[in-house]
Amino acid sequence: MKKIIFLLTVFFCCQFTIAQPAVYSDSLGILKVQKDIIINSQTILKVENLGTNINTDLPELRPTISADGKLLFFICQNHPQNTKVNEVPNSQDIWFSEKDSLNRWSPAVHLGYPLNTYYYNAVFWISPDNNQILIRNAFINGDYFGNGVSMCYLKENGLWSKPDMLRIRNYAKYDRGRQNGAVMGNNGRTLLFYMTEESGGVNNELYVSFVQKDSTWSEPRNLGKKINLKKFNQTTPYLAPDGVTLYFSSNRPGGLGYMDIWKSRRLDDSWQKWSDPVNLGSPINTEDMDTFFTMDAGGEYAYMSSDLNSYGESDIVRIKLLEREKPDPVILVSGNVYNKKTGKPLSASLIYETLPDGTVAGTGISNPTDGAFKMVLPYDKNYLIRAQADHFFAISENFNLDSLIKEGYKEIHKDLYLVPIEVGAVVRLNNVYFDFDKWFLRPESFVELDRVVKMLKENPAVEIEMSAHTDSRGSDEYNFKLSDNRARSVVEYILSKGIAVSRIVSHGYGESKPVVPNDTDENRQLNRRVEFTILKN
């Protein structure tokens, strides 16, 4: 088998030199190795070995980094602690490390049972919220079943659940060879594979599958001729946080060695039209096999395995990417889910939808202990985000990103609240919109109001008052009329969806019930609101 070497640097079409590797100690006294690219006497690129807390004299392979860049899973081969090290050759088990507030990686820890069981183990993906991981092989309630992929969930005790396979339609029809692997998009709804379709074959092609309403996954779809060149090998896909930039490894013509990293962009939602794949060039790509490309949501660094100045065999390194190698920037939204009544954190599912169409763009879950969540939002769209749990109604939030210039990666904190469905509960509807001085509903309001309709249909005993409120600008009479008409418009929409008129009343309160003083533009915006109160349950 060819020796795996990953030299992580980027080629420029101009004169450049490679500086001598510098060996230095970090604050823990751990030796690290870096290698710089110097262009026009300036240091441009840096390859950084992640140090002895992670790397050993054994092969470390397949890094998988979390969206926030603070959690790293990888494979260590033939380690004495590996589950099957004494039973099978080249045993591969999952290890992980966490980065602290000083950007130091903790000593790597063997993941253990129930994830490290079968003798070739790997983590293929970490959800942006760090509460789910996709692992190699198909398991049913923790028992090995065969080829495929399985999901594990973080439990309240901090341990991972037993892996359970994703039900992918006709999966066996496509995966009949000796190699396979997968990665999931950050939206949790898109799955990319590489598989050998021919029994005993050696060349892989890339496929995509989508989650269905019943939580199964669609039959794998080939990514098309531009990505999958016949008679050549395509492996280890990585879908960038922007959801459109694809990195993969291939031995297609135009490469520098055995397998190179290539980059392509998806041009539409068919997943069949792609830009011409571009080779990332030397020195990222070498004469040997270059695979396992991954990055965090910031898109600033790539993580790979490399033999360059390693402590023995391949090590995990990171490289600072040039602008032309990066995907489009995204926004990382983090926060916690709380019970609005008690203030206590909640474990909930997360959903974000695009407005005004209400299409589900991504899903996630909050941490079962503290309700923490993270989600990645690409630019160019408007989003409604909300939590979801039984017996609660979500106060949704919105992010209007379609008018923002892509200024680069950003992190935003936004907590989400769930209101218990009980008498007296007041729920603010943040995504109900009217034009200025008007009371006719704008189309992007329908997604929010359809949730109210759904709640009323699922809870037939519930009766509500729908109210609208204004700020203090304008006369009392004008504000009352405007708010009353807006409340009526909302009720008329809900009644048009089949809700009995006896279950909902409307009321316009004008400026009489402010939630904060009307002394700033921000406060006045908070006072302009539509909300409902549960009267009977």
Secondary structure, DSSP 4 states (H G I P E B T S, - for coil): -PPB--------SS--EEPPPEEEE-TT--EEEEEEEEETTEEEEEEEE--TTT--SS-EEEEEE-TTS-EEEEEEES-TTSTTTTTSTT-EEEEEEEB-TTSPBPPPEE--TTTS-SSB--EEEE-TTSSEEEEEEEEETTEEEEEEEEEEEB-TTSPBPPPEE--BTTHHHH--SS-EEEEE-TTSSEEEEEE--STT----EEEEEEB-TTS-BPPPEE--TTTS-TTS-EEEEEE-TTSSEEEEEE--TT-SSSBEEEEEEB-STTS--BPPPEE--TTTS-SSB----EE-TT-SEEEEEE-TT-SSS-EEEEEEPPGGGS---EEEEEEEEEETTT--B---EEEEEEETT--EEEEEE--TTT-EEEEEEESSSEEEEEEE-TTEEEE-EEEE-TTS-----EEEE--EEEEESSTT-EEE-TT--B-TT--SBPGGGHHHHHHHHHHHHH-TT-EEEEEEE--SSS-HHHHHHHHHHHHHHHHHHHHHTT--GGGEEEEE-TTSS-SS-S-SHHHHHHHSEEEEEEEE-
